[in-house]
Structures are given as structure tokens and as C-alpha cells.
Amino acid sequence: MDNKLNEILEEIKAELGLKEEIKIIKKDYKKKLASVSLDKHVIRINKNILDDEDLVRKVIRHELLHIKLNTKWHTPEFWEI
């Protein structure tokens, strides 16, 4: 899944026009799907959702939007993209 995860990441980055390097790390979260570090450009994704590619795509897109807009908040602009 590592290669597929990186393929999905790169595909959505291209869709959003993101050029910067962004790392994705699998974590064993109990309650959350993912988290993002805006200053380090790291997405941490729950390894327990990796079997659901549709959900993985949605979660990665969501976290990439936080990076694109440089905000941890869900602003109106966030939901428009």
C-alpha cells in the first residue's frame, strides 16, 4: 500500500496544484482518521483505514487542503475547494 498511498498523494497534490514535498506516515490511531503538520508538511494517516481506498482519497484530500490553505481551521474557503 505504500506505493499506492504515494500515488494517491501525488495525484491529489497535482489536482490541487501543490508542488511542495509532503510526507505521509501511517499511524495506529484509535479515534481519528488523520492529522497534519502544517509547518513540516507531514500527513499522518490511520493505518486502519488503508483498505478503503475511497476513504483514503477523501482523507488525504482533506489534509492536503489544510496544507494548501495553511490553516488548521475549516474555513468557508476550505469547503469551497
C-alpha positions as CSV (number, residue, x, y, z in Angstrom):
1,M,0.0,0.0,0.0
2,D,3.0,2.3,0.4
3,N,3.4,2.8,-3.3
4,K,-0.4,3.2,-3.8
5,L,-0.5,5.7,-0.9
6,N,2.2,7.8,-2.5
7,E,0.4,7.5,-5.9
8,I,-2.8,8.8,-4.4
9,L,-0.9,11.6,-2.6
10,E,0.9,12.7,-5.8
11,E,-2.3,12.6,-7.8
12,I,-4.3,14.7,-5.4
13,K,-1.4,17.1,-4.9
14,A,-1.4,17.7,-8.7
15,E,-5.2,18.2,-8.7
16,L,-4.8,20.9,-6.0
17,G,-1.7,22.5,-7.6
18,L,0.6,21.6,-4.7
19,K,4.3,21.4,-5.6
20,E,6.0,21.2,-2.2
21,E,7.2,17.9,-0.8
22,I,4.7,16.3,1.5
23,K,5.4,13.2,3.6
24,I,2.7,10.7,4.5
25,I,3.2,8.5,7.6
26,K,0.9,5.6,8.7
27,K,-0.1,5.7,12.4
28,D,-2.1,3.5,14.7
29,Y,-4.8,6.0,15.7
30,K,-7.6,4.8,17.9
31,K,-10.2,7.5,17.1
32,K,-9.0,9.9,14.4
33,L,-8.6,9.3,10.7
34,A,-5.6,11.5,10.2
35,S,-3.7,14.6,11.3
36,V,-1.5,17.1,9.6
37,S,1.6,19.2,10.5
38,L,1.4,22.5,8.6
39,D,4.9,23.5,9.3
40,K,6.5,20.2,8.5
41,H,4.1,19.2,5.7
42,V,3.5,15.8,7.1
43,I,0.2,13.9,6.9
44,R,-0.3,11.1,9.5
45,I,-3.0,8.7,8.3
46,N,-4.6,6.0,10.4
47,K,-3.3,2.7,9.1
48,N,-6.6,1.0,10.0
49,I,-8.4,2.8,7.1
50,L,-5.9,1.8,4.4
51,D,-8.1,-1.0,3.0
52,D,-10.7,1.6,1.9
53,E,-9.2,3.5,-1.0
54,D,-12.1,5.8,-1.4
55,L,-11.9,6.9,2.3
56,V,-8.1,7.2,2.0
57,R,-8.5,9.5,-1.0
58,K,-11.0,11.7,0.9
59,V,-8.8,11.9,4.0
60,I,-5.7,12.7,2.0
61,R,-7.5,15.4,0.0
62,H,-8.9,16.9,3.3
63,E,-5.4,17.1,4.9
64,L,-3.9,18.5,1.7
65,L,-6.4,21.3,1.7
66,H,-5.2,22.2,5.2
67,I,-1.7,22.5,3.7
68,K,-2.8,24.4,0.6
69,L,-4.7,27.0,2.7
70,N,-2.1,26.9,5.5
71,T,-4.8,26.6,8.1
72,K,-6.0,24.0,10.6
73,W,-9.5,25.5,10.5
74,H,-12.4,24.5,8.3
75,T,-13.0,28.0,6.8
76,P,-15.6,28.7,4.1
77,E,-12.8,28.7,1.6
78,F,-11.8,25.3,2.8
79,W,-15.2,23.9,2.0
80,E,-15.4,25.7,-1.4
81,I,-12.4,23.8,-2.8
